[in-house]
Amino acid sequence: MSPDAPKTGRRVYPAIGLGRWSPFRRALHVFFVIACLVGGAMFCRKIYEFLNTIKHHELVGFAHDPLVVYALVALGFCLLLLWAYLTGQLSGVERAKYEMLERFDEQERAEGLRFPEEA
């Protein structure tokens, strides 16, 4: 065990290391916001081009169904991302890993197994 770890017989797992407003996290956030805006602009341009193509007399109706399906799938993904963000599904993603490791340690202790650093 590390010298600053509490003497409870429990392993201490490291923190993730990303503060709420750390420079790395801020840069990552800015990058993904810009990437989403550029991707959204490209999607809107593609829809615009589809609509311009549909207006031509010889191509009337060729892309109505695929365009509607495309738009509904994109809308569904956007709503799913929004739901995940608003409900906090995208925060603390490492927490589950450490909780699983702690449960595993508790199970080993309950079975009478000893950790190498406790021996």
C-alpha positions, 0 to 999 in steps of 0.5 A, spaced: 500 500 500 502 507 499 504 510 505 499 515 505 493 510 504 488 509 510 490 503 514 483 500 513 485 494 509 482 496 503 486 498 496 486 505 494 484 506 487 487 512 483 483 518 482 481 520 474 486 526 474 481 530 470 479 536 474 472 540 473 476 545 469 483 543 468 486 545 461 486 538 458 478 537 459 477 544 457 481 543 451 477 537 450 470 540 451 472 545 446 475 540 440 468 536 441 464 542 441 467 545 434 467 538 431 460 537 433 458 544 430 462 542 423 459 536 423 452 539 424 454 544 418 456 539 413 449 535 415 445 541 414 449 542 407 448 535 405 440 536 406 440 542 402 444 539 396 439 533 397 433 538 397 436 542 391 437 536 387 429 534 388 427 540 385 430 538 378 424 536 374 427 529 372 429 527 379 423 529 382 421 524 388 428 519 387 430 521 394 424 523 399 424 516 402 432 516 404 432 523 406 426 522 411 429 516 414 436 519 414 433 525 417 429 521 422 436 517 424 440 523 425 434 526 429 434 520 434 442 520 435 441 527 437 436 526 442 439 520 444 446 524 445 442 530 449 438 525 453 445 522 455 448 529 457 442 532 461 441 525 465 449 525 467 450 519 463 457 522 460 460 524 467 463 520 471 464 514 466 470 511 470 467 511 476 463 504 474 470 501 473 473 503 480 466 500 483 467 494 480 474 493 482 472 495 490 466 490 489 471 484 487 476 486 493 470 485 498 469 479 495 476 476 495 476 479 503 469 475 504 473 469 501 479 470 506 484 471 500 489 476 502 492 481 497 500 481 496 501 488 499 497 486 505 501 479 507 
